[in-house]
Amino acid sequence: MVTRDALLKASTKQPDEAAGTRFFVQELHGRILLVLGDARSVLEYIPNYSVALIVTDPPYGVQYKTGHRKVYNTETINRGLKDDDVRARQLMHGTLWRCSDLLTSEGAMYVFCNIEENMILNEILKGCMPYSGTTLFWIKNNWSAGNLKDYAKRVECIAWARKGKHILRGGRDHNVLYFNRVGGKDMIHPTEKPVPLLEYLLAKSSSRDDLVLDPFSGSGSLAQAALLTGRYAIAIEQDRAFWNASLMRLCQSAIPVDPTTLQPELVLSSPSFSS
Ligand SMILES: C[S@@+](CC[C@H](N)C(=O)[O-])C[C@H]1O[C@@H](n2cnc3c(N)ncnc32)[C@H](O)[C@@H]1O
């Protein structure tokens, strides 16, 4: 595969060498490329018109104060962005425009966001994609972390847009989706998306053996959904702790990989597997 070869060729030899414009690629199960690096650099190595579907959840410059889980704290989630909305939007704008170039003429893009960001996001998608669709509403079984003086949020938006030849598989569904959020001890990332919801989106807008992409992959949830549904995936994450956690999660997925066959240093430094 041209994309795979281009990314592997550009990869640094060790994850510790990934910084700035340099990135590290770990291939798993012959289907997943887990990339440690800045999406803005990595996307330049992916050929135009090579990706069938993009499902992503960009950083919005929101601070997360409830760092009581495995691998994250308030710094790692928005490293380099802090609560700087302008920089977060610039990152989202630039990345989504590039993502649009990567999609085939049958491709589509789903982007998670909160209600406040939905209008801005739709404007960006209208600019970079030929057709923008109706926003999907994900209703959760439980509410997310947030300001204790405000109402708790149980709804998240998924903006989506498509290229001209895209078709929704299995016919037309309504735009309200009910899926449990990831919670408790299973949670790796504070904004982690549930794999069943991602599997649903993959089933609606891609086919088996298609290449799917998440440029802001966090816990690697999309890569896991891709593996379980027989897609190829590229998942990019710049934060080392999240990247390590997603690597370990994927090692244990579907077709288990023996972590000792990876570089030992990767395994030992994974916070979620240290206990
Ligand atoms: C909202 S979270 C994604 C969570 C993910 N959907 C999941 O299910 O776990 C956004 C992620 O983007 C990462 N990120 C921020 N800027 C990035 C960049 N320039 N390149 C790659 N990843 C970046 C953050 O570290 C964070 O983990």
The ligand as an ORCA input file, in Angstrom:
! r2SCAN-3c Opt
* xyz 0 1
  C     -10.636     14.986     21.959
  S      -9.261     13.966     22.044
  C      -9.653     12.508     21.094
  C     -10.218     11.368     21.906
  C     -10.499     10.121     21.058
  N     -11.595     10.359     20.150
  C     -10.813      8.882     21.888
  O     -11.842      8.238     21.672
  O      -9.997      8.543     22.747
  C      -8.140     14.828     21.020
  C      -6.726     14.280     21.024
  O      -5.966     14.983     20.050
  C      -4.612     15.025     20.493
  N      -3.946     16.114     19.751
  C      -3.975     17.445     20.000
  N      -3.278     18.119     19.066
  C      -2.785     17.183     18.196
  C      -1.995     17.235     17.007
  N      -1.551     18.413     16.520
  N      -1.694     16.084     16.364
  C      -2.130     14.880     16.848
  N      -2.876     14.766     17.983
  C      -3.201     15.895     18.645
  C      -4.745     15.258     22.003
  O      -3.566     14.830     22.693
  C      -5.986     14.424     22.338
  O      -5.633     13.145     22.824
*
